[in-house]
Amino acid sequence: AFQSFRQGKPTSQEAAASPNNILFIQNLPHETTSMMLQMLFQQYPGFREVRMIEAKPGIAFVEFGDDVQSSIAMQALQGFKISPQYPMAITYAKK
């Protein structure tokens, strides 16, 4: 319960971003590659692409066809650990 409480807090404060088709992924380990994220997210319908920002390791954007599809992936992968210390924090990207 403690873990989900800690994860849920920043998300609720950042609820300014309304549901849309692009997910903003945070708390990724530095060795994460776009291919690793693609393998994860392409399991879900509507997956389009992963975008990572070289200058900012630890974050990524994942685009889906629509907000329904992105929401399903978000719920499925929220808190997913690519490595043991890093549960993914997923929010909607701010447009």
C-alpha positions as CSV (number, residue, x, y, z in Angstrom):
1,A,0.0,0.0,0.0
2,F,2.9,2.4,0.8
3,Q,4.3,2.0,-2.6
4,S,1.1,2.7,-4.5
5,F,0.5,5.7,-2.2
6,R,3.9,7.1,-3.0
7,Q,3.4,6.6,-6.7
8,G,-0.1,8.0,-6.7
9,K,0.8,11.3,-5.2
10,P,2.7,13.1,-8.0
11,T,0.2,11.8,-10.5
12,S,-2.8,13.4,-8.7
13,Q,-1.0,16.8,-8.4
14,E,-0.2,16.7,-12.1
15,A,-3.7,15.8,-13.1
16,A,-3.7,19.0,-15.2
17,A,-2.9,16.9,-18.3
18,S,-6.2,15.5,-19.4
19,P,-6.3,12.0,-20.9
20,N,-4.8,12.0,-24.4
21,N,-3.1,9.5,-26.7
22,I,0.5,10.3,-25.5
23,L,1.9,8.9,-22.3
24,F,4.7,10.5,-20.4
25,I,6.9,7.9,-18.7
26,Q,9.2,8.9,-15.8
27,N,11.6,7.1,-13.4
28,L,13.2,4.9,-16.0
29,P,16.6,3.5,-15.3
30,H,19.3,5.2,-17.3
31,E,20.1,2.0,-19.3
32,T,16.5,1.9,-20.7
33,T,16.4,2.0,-24.5
34,S,13.5,2.9,-26.8
35,M,13.5,-0.7,-28.0
36,M,12.9,-2.0,-24.5
37,L,10.0,0.3,-24.1
38,Q,8.7,-0.6,-27.5
39,M,8.7,-4.3,-26.6
40,L,6.6,-3.4,-23.5
41,F,4.1,-1.0,-25.0
42,Q,3.5,-2.7,-28.4
43,Q,1.7,-5.5,-26.5
44,Y,-1.2,-3.0,-26.3
45,P,-3.5,-2.1,-29.2
46,G,-3.0,1.3,-30.9
47,F,0.7,1.5,-30.1
48,R,2.5,3.9,-32.5
49,E,5.9,4.9,-31.2
50,V,8.3,5.6,-28.4
51,R,10.2,8.9,-28.2
52,M,13.1,9.3,-25.8
53,I,14.9,12.6,-25.2
54,E,18.7,12.1,-25.3
55,A,19.4,15.1,-23.0
56,K,17.0,13.8,-20.4
57,P,17.6,10.2,-19.5
58,G,14.9,8.5,-17.4
59,I,11.9,9.8,-19.3
60,A,10.1,8.9,-22.5
61,F,6.9,9.6,-24.4
62,V,4.8,6.7,-25.9
63,E,2.2,7.5,-28.5
64,F,-1.0,5.5,-29.0
65,G,-3.8,5.9,-31.6
66,D,-6.2,7.4,-29.1
67,D,-6.7,8.2,-25.4
68,V,-8.7,5.0,-24.7
69,Q,-5.8,2.9,-26.0
70,S,-3.2,4.9,-24.1
71,S,-5.3,4.6,-20.9
72,I,-5.3,0.8,-21.1
73,A,-1.5,0.6,-21.5
74,M,-1.1,3.1,-18.6
75,Q,-3.2,1.1,-16.2
76,A,-1.5,-2.1,-17.3
77,L,2.1,-0.8,-16.9
78,Q,1.8,1.7,-14.1
79,G,4.5,0.9,-11.6
80,F,6.1,-1.8,-13.9
81,K,9.7,-2.3,-12.9
82,I,12.2,-2.4,-15.8
83,S,14.8,-2.9,-13.0
84,P,14.1,-3.5,-9.3
85,Q,14.6,0.0,-8.1
86,Y,12.6,1.8,-10.8
87,P,8.9,1.5,-10.9
88,M,7.6,3.4,-13.9
89,A,5.5,6.4,-13.3
90,I,3.1,7.0,-16.1
91,T,1.0,10.1,-16.7
92,Y,-0.6,11.7,-19.7
93,A,1.7,14.0,-21.7
94,K,0.9,17.7,-21.4
95,K,-0.2,18.9,-24.9
